[in-house]
């Protein structure tokens, strides 16, 4: 039986790198699991920018729901092996929302349900191994900054 001392240097380097990467992801998960929720920001036009998507039987409107996009963003960023093109597409969806109310509602929903102490903007900024397929990340960050969301 051989010991770690007998392994080739390339194997030692690979094991060290794998341990560091695993440690980083464990730290990131633990940090998010024990953090406080960020504040909820008011919608810029008080909800007037949320489109009506349907009406119920009583004729009352049903408004656009940010949960779908918020969940899509979380799934794209939380996955270890999510394709860069997939991340770019969902970042572009956020950046291309037609109203600031829709962006803010998505931001609030993400922070309250998935952020675990970090904001949507922080999650997007932390996507280091991503920038291959376009500018969706930069567009999303610019949109959040323009609205004044931290």
N, C-alpha and C positions, 0 to 999 in steps of 0.2 A: 504494500500500500504506500503510495507516494504522499508527500505533504505539499503544502502550498509553496514551500521553498523550491520544490523541484519543478514547478510549472514554468513554461516559457514566459518571458517578459510580456509578450503580446497578450497572452491569456490573463496575466495579472492585471494589465492595463484595462482589458475588456471587463473583467470582473469588478474592478474599482469603478469604472464608468457606469456599469449597470447598477451597482449599489448606490452611487450618487444620484442617478436618475430616479431610482425607486424611492430613495429618501426624500427627494424633492417633491414627488407626487404625494407621498404619505404626509409630509409637512403641510402641503397645500390643502389636502383634504381635512386634516385635523384643525388647521387654522380656520377654515370655513365652518366647520361643525360647531365651534365653540365661540363664535363671534356674535356681536349684537347686530340687529337688523338696522340698515340705514333708514333715514326718515322717508316718508312718502311725500312726494312733491305735488302741489296742486296742478291740475291741468291748466295750460295757459289760457284757454277760453272757457274754463269751467265745464268742460264736457261738450261744448257746442261743436267742437271739431271731430267728434266721434260719429262716423256715418251710421245711418240706420240701415240695417241689413235685411230686416223683414218686419212683419207685423204679426201679432198673435191674434187669436180668434176674437178678442175683445177690441181689436183695433189699436192696441198699444204697441209702440215701436220696440224692436229689439235692436240694441246698438252693437257695433263692432266690438269683439272681445279680444283683448290683447294676449290672452292665455296661449293661443295657438302659436303665435310668433315667439312669445317668451319661452315656451317649451322647446321650440325649434332651435332657438339660440342656445339654450342650455344643453340640449343634446349634441349640438355641433361642437361646443366648447368643452364639454365634460368628457367626451369620448377620447380615449388615448390615441386611437388610430383613425380619427375622422379625416377624410380627404380635404385638402386645402381648398379645392374647388367648391366643395359643399359649404365650408365655412364662408368663403367669399360670397356665395349665393345668398346665404341667410343674412350676412352683414349688409349686403346691397338691399335686401328686402326692408331691413330696418331703416337704412338711409333714404330709401325711396318712398317711405310712408308719406301720404299727401298732407297730413296735418301734424302740427306739433303736439296736439292732444293725443294723437295715436302713438307718437314716439314716447311721450311722457307716461302714458298708460302702460306701454310695454315695459319701459324702464322700471316703473313702480312694481309691476307684477313680477318681473324677473327678480328684483331686489328682495321682495317679500317672500317669494317662493323658492328661489334657487341661489340667491347671492351669498347667503351664509356669512354676512358681515362685509362683503365686498359689493360694490355697485356693478351694474352692467358695464359701465364704462371701464372699470378696473379689470373686469373679466376680459373684455375685448382687448384692452391694452396688454394684458398678460399673454396674449396669443403670440409667442415668440417664434415658433416653428411653423409659421403660417404663410408668410408673404410670397407666394409663388404665382398665383393666378389673377391678380388684379388689385384693384384699389378699394375693394369693399370695406376692408378694415378701416382705412383712412377716412372713407366717406361716412361710415357709421360714427366714428369718433368725432369727426367734424360736425355732424348733425347734432350729436349730444352736447358738444361744446357750445354750438350756436344757440341752443335752447337754454343753456345755463345749467345743465345737469352735471354734477361732479362725478 
